[in-house]
């Protein structure tokens, strides 16, 4: 589904991003894997020996204003084009009532989850236009979209902001054959979710399917949006949440 295409993945060192790297590599893509932890990125690449020549590792922080340009340049220098981007990196931040949250935490969460998306789009869009079009996917969440959870104001606000950004970018970029979508996972077994079985059981109960997702299940939804299988999908907030948003009991 991605053979011959070059895809940039942020947050690629673990969880959904690492699962996407494995699946996209199997689909024949050239990959730029980006995250803060280079050692973990190297481990992801080493686990894909047959695809290793098609994988470029790029270490950096999406909150750094220079990251977006540098990561796009890495794709262009390594593979000569950019066809898609899975902007997946994000953070939860401190949890608690708004009255107890620091401005520093608020700014950090918005910089990582929302401002980084703006910066990514500024550089990814021209590169994709130069390649004849492409697809941009932002990892958002159901929190702040279909449900509010106490203590998660910064996270919810930053991720909900991606919906508005996605819609505007989809309209702006449609004439350039660039599709833009947000992907909204439900509870997923990643490092961010921790390893407490009792918590996992609680989260599973919030979903119609009564389980949490594996990272690869979310990555496959991203594959759909990035590939030609999703060729007429743009401006969407695609729920991949196991029925979390429609479950009230």
N, C-alpha and C positions, 0 to 999 in steps of 0.2 A: 504493500500500500504506500510505502514511502521510498521505494527504490529510486536512487539517483537524486533524492531531495536532501537538502541540508537543513537540519533542525537544531536550534539552540534550546537547551534545557537548563533552567536555573533551579537551584535547590536539588541538584542532581546527585548529591553525595549520599542520600539515604531516602527511605520512605517512598513516596509517590514518584519523586524525581528519579531515583535509582531504578525503580520498576519500569518507568517510562524509558529509561536508557536501554534496558534489556529488551523491551518489546519493540522499540523503534529500531534498534540494531537488527533484530530478527527480521524486521520488515524492509531492511536494506538501506536505511538512511545513513547519511554522513552526519555525525553528531559533534556538537560542541557542548561539553558537559561543564557546567559552571556551578561553583559553590565556594564557600569560605575555606573548607577543609580539603586541601590538595591531597593529603594522604588518603582520604576516603574516596576522592574522585579517582585516584590511581587504582584503588582496590576495585571500584566499579569497572574501570576499563580492563583491568587484569582478569576479571571474571568473564570477559567477552573476548577471548583470544582471537577468534576468527574475524571479529569486527574491529579489532584494535587499530588497524591501519586507517579505518574510517572514523576514528574517534580522536578529537582534540580536547584536552583538559585545560580548563581556564579557571584559576583560583581568584576569587574576589568577592566583595560584599555588594549586594544589589543596592544598599543604601548609600554607597559611594557614588557621587555624581558622575565620576568618570567610568564607572563599571559598564554601563550600557554601551557606550561607544566602543570601549575596548573589547567587549565580548563579541559585538557585531564584527569588528575588524578581524577578530580571530577567525570567525567563520569565513569571511571574504578572503583572507590571506591563505587559509588552509584549503578551502574548497571552491573558492571563486564565486560563491553565491549564498544567499540565504532565502529559504523557501518557507520556513515556519519557525515559530518560537513558542515554547511552553514555559511561560513565565510563572514558575511554580514556587519560588522561594517565598518564605513568609515567616512570621513569628506570632506567638500568642501574646506575649507581654505579661505584665503583672495583672493579677486579677483582684477585683475588689470594687466596692461602691465608688462612684465617680468622686464623691467628696473626699475619698482617701487616696485617689490616684495622683501621682506626680505629673507635672507638665512634662518633665523629661521622659517619662515612660510613654505618655501620649504621643509626643513628637517622634520618639523612636519607632513605635508601632506604625504610625502613619507613614513615616519615611520608608520603612521596610516593605510594607504591604501595599501602599497606594502611590506615594511619590515615585517609588522605583518603577511602577507600571507606566507612569507618565514618561519617565526618562527612557524606559525601554522602547516605548512606542516611537518616541522622537527619532531614534536611530534605526530601529528595526523596519519601520515603514519605508524609508528611502531605499534601504538595501533590498527589500522585497520587491519594491516597484522596479528596481533595476534588474530583477530576475524575472520580471513578467507577472508578478503577483505572489500571493502566499497566504498564510493563515497565522493569526496570533491568538493564543489562548492564555487567559489569566486564571490562576487558581483562586477562586473565591470561597464561599462557604454559605451554608443555609443560615448561619447565625447572622442576624441583622437583615435577612432577606425574607424568610418565612417564620422566623421565631426569634424572640429575644431571650437571652440567658443572663441571669444576674452575674455581675462582676466582669462582664466581657465587653464593656462599652468601647474601648479603643479598638479592639479586634473587630467587633461588629461594624463600627463606623468605617474603618479602613477597608474592610472587605466589601461592604455595601457600596462604597464609593466606586469600586471597580465596575459595578453594574452601569452606572451613569457614564463612566469613561468608555466602557465597551460599546454602549449604544452610539455615542457620538463618533467614536473612531470608526465604527462600522459604516456609518453614513458618509463620513469624510473619505474613507478609503475604498468604498465599493467601486467607484469608477476606475480605480487602479488594480482591480481584481484582487484585492486584499480583504479577506474575511477576518472578523474580530469577534471572539466569543469569550464568555466567562464559563468556567466549570465549577459547579458547586457540590463538592463531596459531602457525604454524611460522615458519621464517625468512622474513622479509618485507623487500623492498627499500625501506627508509626511511632517514632520516638516522641513526638509531641503529645501523643495520647498516654504515654507512660506505660508501665507494665503491671499495674495493680489489677488483678483479676476481678475484684469486687467492683471497681470502677468500670471496667470493660463490660461486666454484666449489666450494670446500670445503664450504660450508654446503649448497649445492644437492645435493651427494652424500650428505648425511645423510637426504634425503627419498626416499620411494618414487617420487615423480614426477620426481626428479632435477632439480629447479629450485626457486627461491625464489618466494614469492607476490608478486604485485603488491598494493599497498595496497587497491585496489578489491575484490580477491577477499575480503579479510578484512572489508571494510566491508559487502559483500553478505551475509556470514554474520551480521553484527550487525543488518542490516536484517531478516533472517528472525526473529531473536529479538525485535526490537522491534515487529514488525508482527503483525497477526492471523494471519499464516501460521504463526506459532509459538505459537498460542493455548493449546496444552496442554503447552508445554515450560516447566518451572520447576525450579529447584534443580540444574540440569545444569552440568557442566563440558564445554562443547562444543568438541571438537578440530577445528580448521580448519588442519591442520598438514602437508598434503601427504603424509601417511603417515610423518612423521618418527618418531612414537612406536612404529611397528612395524617400523622398518628397523634392521637390525643389521649390514649390510654395504653 
